[in-house]
Amino acid sequence: MASSKDRARKLAREKLDRQLARRAGRQRRRRQIQAGLGAALALVLIVGGVAWLGGAFDGDDPVDPTASEVCAWTPQNAESNPDLKDVGEPPTSGIPTAGTRPMTITTDKGAPIVVTLDLAAAPCTSASLSYLAGKQFFDNTTCHEITAEGAIHCGDPKGTGQGGPTYTVYNENTPTAPAPAPSASAAPAPQEPLYPKGTVAMIGNPPGANGSQFLIFFKDFTPKTEPQYPIVGKVTGGLDTVAKIGKIATVANSAGDKVTPKDKITVQSITVGEPSAEPAATDPSAAPSASSQS
C-alpha cells in the first residue's frame, strides 16, 4: 500500500504535467498566431510593393490634355523656293481642340472681316494661322486673286501663289463629295453647297500642303471634282466687305487666267483672339456683318 508521501508526489507530478501541457499549448497557439501574422504581413508587403510599382500611391495630379503633341508641321526648303518666309514653326502641343477663336482681317476695302475659326474641326490649321498672325506674317500683304470659283485668295506675302512660311500643315476638315445618283435617269437630290458663302478654307500648293494662303468665298461653291480646300472657319462679321471685294473687276494674269483684281486689295493686318467655348457658326450667310453691328 502506497504511503501518503507517494500519493502527494504523484499528485504533484500530475499537476506539473498539466501545467506543462497547458504551457506547451499556449506556446503552440502563440507560434501559430505569430506565423499567421507574419504571413499576413508578408502578403501586405507584397501587395503594397506591387501597388507602389504600379503607381497606386502616386499623387493625383491632374492630367493636362494639351501636354501631348497635337499637330505636326512639315518643313519646307526656302532655298528651293525663295518666296517662302522663315518665321519658325508653331508649337506642336498646348493647342486647343475645342470651341472657336476669332480672326479679324483688316483690309483697305471697308469694315474688318471677322472669321470664326473652328478649333474642333481644324485645330492645327487654326493654330498655324494664329501663330502666323502673331508674327505679323500677313501685315501689308495682298489678296492677289479673285478666283472663278467665287473666292478671294489671300495670305501669300509675295502675291505669286508660291509664297508662305517654311512649313506646311496637312488637310483638316475637307468636305466630302456627295454620292453620285443611283442611276443616270434618277434626278439628283438637292445638295447643300460644299463651300457656302462666307466659308474660309486653305489652299495648298500643292493641294494638301497648306501654308498661309486661304480663300474667302463670297458665293456658294461646289466643285465638280473631289474637294481640295480644307475648311478652317466661317465669316461671322464683315460679309458686306467680302461681297464688295468680290465685285472688283479682274484681268488676266501671266498664265492667262482672268483672276487678278484691277484694284489692289491690301490686307493691313490679321489678328487672332483668345479661344472660346462657343461652338462654330453653322450658317455664315445668316451672321450679321461687322458694319451692321457697329
Solvent accessible surface area in square Angstrom, and as a share of the most:
residue,aa,sasa,rsa
1,M,235,1.05
2,A,58,0.45
3,S,57,0.37
4,S,75,0.48
5,K,146,0.62
6,D,58,0.30
7,R,120,0.44
8,A,59,0.45
9,R,149,0.54
10,K,128,0.54
11,L,116,0.58
12,A,62,0.48
13,R,143,0.52
14,E,67,0.30
15,K,112,0.47
16,L,75,0.37
17,D,62,0.32
18,R,128,0.47
19,Q,65,0.29
20,L,81,0.40
21,A,63,0.49
22,R,127,0.47
23,R,123,0.45
24,A,38,0.30
25,G,7,0.07
26,R,111,0.40
27,Q,76,0.34
28,R,129,0.47
29,R,137,0.50
30,R,124,0.45
31,R,137,0.50
32,Q,122,0.54
33,I,109,0.55
34,Q,107,0.48
35,A,68,0.52
36,G,41,0.39
37,L,116,0.58
38,G,38,0.37
39,A,66,0.51
40,A,52,0.40
41,L,109,0.54
42,A,47,0.37
43,L,109,0.54
44,V,96,0.55
45,L,119,0.59
46,I,112,0.57
47,V,89,0.51
48,G,25,0.24
49,G,32,0.31
50,V,99,0.57
51,A,30,0.23
52,W,167,0.59
53,L,141,0.70
54,G,70,0.67
55,G,26,0.25
56,A,71,0.55
57,F,139,0.58
58,D,98,0.51
59,G,59,0.57
60,D,146,0.75
61,D,116,0.60
62,P,130,0.82
63,V,137,0.79
64,D,81,0.42
65,P,111,0.70
66,T,48,0.28
67,A,71,0.55
68,S,73,0.47
69,E,135,0.61
70,V,49,0.28
71,C,5,0.03
72,A,62,0.48
73,W,24,0.08
74,T,76,0.44
75,P,97,0.61
76,Q,64,0.28
77,N,89,0.46
78,A,41,0.32
79,E,162,0.73
80,S,90,0.58
81,N,39,0.20
82,P,109,0.69
83,D,29,0.15
84,L,27,0.14
85,K,88,0.37
86,D,105,0.54
87,V,29,0.16
88,G,32,0.31
89,E,79,0.35
90,P,6,0.04
91,P,89,0.56
92,T,42,0.25
93,S,39,0.25
94,G,49,0.47
95,I,7,0.04
96,P,40,0.25
97,T,70,0.41
98,A,72,0.56
99,G,13,0.13
100,T,7,0.04
101,R,39,0.14
102,P,56,0.35
103,M,0,0.00
104,T,40,0.23
105,I,1,0.01
106,T,39,0.23
107,T,7,0.04
108,D,68,0.35
109,K,24,0.10
110,G,45,0.43
111,A,29,0.22
112,P,53,0.33
113,I,3,0.01
114,V,42,0.24
115,V,0,0.00
116,T,24,0.14
117,L,0,0.00
118,D,28,0.15
119,L,2,0.01
120,A,67,0.52
121,A,36,0.28
122,A,1,0.00
123,P,19,0.12
124,C,2,0.01
125,T,3,0.02
126,S,1,0.01
127,A,14,0.11
128,S,1,0.01
129,L,1,0.00
130,S,21,0.13
131,Y,43,0.16
132,L,0,0.00
133,A,8,0.06
134,G,52,0.50
135,K,97,0.41
136,Q,109,0.49
137,F,3,0.01
138,F,2,0.01
139,D,45,0.23
140,N,120,0.62
141,T,9,0.05
142,T,33,0.19
143,C,3,0.02
144,H,26,0.11
145,E,39,0.18
146,I,11,0.05
147,T,21,0.12
148,A,96,0.74
149,E,51,0.23
150,G,1,0.01
151,A,0,0.00
152,I,1,0.00
153,H,9,0.04
154,C,1,0.01
155,G,1,0.01
156,D,0,0.00
157,P,38,0.24
158,K,112,0.47
159,G,26,0.25
160,T,76,0.44
161,G,17,0.16
162,Q,92,0.41
163,G,6,0.06
164,G,3,0.02
165,P,2,0.02
166,T,17,0.10
167,Y,0,0.00
168,T,17,0.10
169,V,3,0.02
170,Y,101,0.38
171,N,59,0.30
172,E,19,0.09
173,N,65,0.33
174,T,47,0.27
175,P,24,0.15
176,T,114,0.66
177,A,35,0.27
178,P,57,0.36
179,A,89,0.69
180,P,123,0.77
181,A,44,0.34
182,P,130,0.82
183,S,54,0.35
184,A,118,0.91
185,S,111,0.71
186,A,36,0.28
187,A,92,0.71
188,P,110,0.69
189,A,67,0.52
190,P,136,0.85
191,Q,112,0.50
192,E,143,0.64
193,P,36,0.23
194,L,33,0.16
195,Y,0,0.00
196,P,38,0.24
197,K,79,0.33
198,G,0,0.00
199,T,0,0.00
200,V,0,0.00
201,A,0,0.00
202,M,1,0.01
203,I,37,0.19
204,G,11,0.11
205,N,81,0.42
206,P,88,0.55
207,P,81,0.51
208,G,28,0.27
209,A,24,0.19
210,N,1,0.01
211,G,11,0.11
212,S,1,0.00
213,Q,11,0.05
214,F,0,0.00
215,L,1,0.00
216,I,2,0.01
217,F,0,0.00
218,F,40,0.17
219,K,99,0.42
220,D,84,0.43
221,F,36,0.15
222,T,60,0.35
223,P,25,0.15
224,K,209,0.89
225,T,104,0.61
226,E,117,0.52
227,P,8,0.05
228,Q,92,0.41
229,Y,32,0.12
230,P,2,0.01
231,I,21,0.10
232,V,0,0.00
233,G,3,0.02
234,K,38,0.16
235,V,0,0.00
236,T,27,0.16
237,G,1,0.01
238,G,1,0.01
239,L,22,0.11
240,D,85,0.44
241,T,5,0.03
242,V,1,0.00
243,A,45,0.35
244,K,116,0.49
245,I,2,0.01
246,G,14,0.13
247,K,169,0.71
248,I,30,0.15
249,A,56,0.43
250,T,23,0.13
251,V,59,0.34
252,A,61,0.47
253,N,45,0.23
254,S,129,0.83
255,A,83,0.64
256,G,53,0.51
257,D,80,0.41
258,K,143,0.60
259,V,17,0.10
260,T,46,0.27
261,P,15,0.09
262,K,139,0.59
263,D,74,0.38
264,K,131,0.56
265,I,1,0.00
266,T,29,0.17
267,V,1,0.01
268,Q,80,0.36
269,S,34,0.22
270,I,3,0.02
271,T,82,0.48
272,V,31,0.18
273,G,28,0.27
274,E,136,0.61
275,P,58,0.36
276,S,45,0.29
277,A,101,0.79
278,E,115,0.51
279,P,109,0.69
280,A,32,0.25
281,A,35,0.27
282,T,125,0.73
283,D,73,0.38
284,P,2,0.01
285,S,62,0.40
286,A,78,0.60
287,A,22,0.17
288,P,74,0.47
289,S,9,0.06
290,A,18,0.14
291,S,52,0.34
292,S,77,0.50
293,Q,112,0.50
294,S,129,0.83
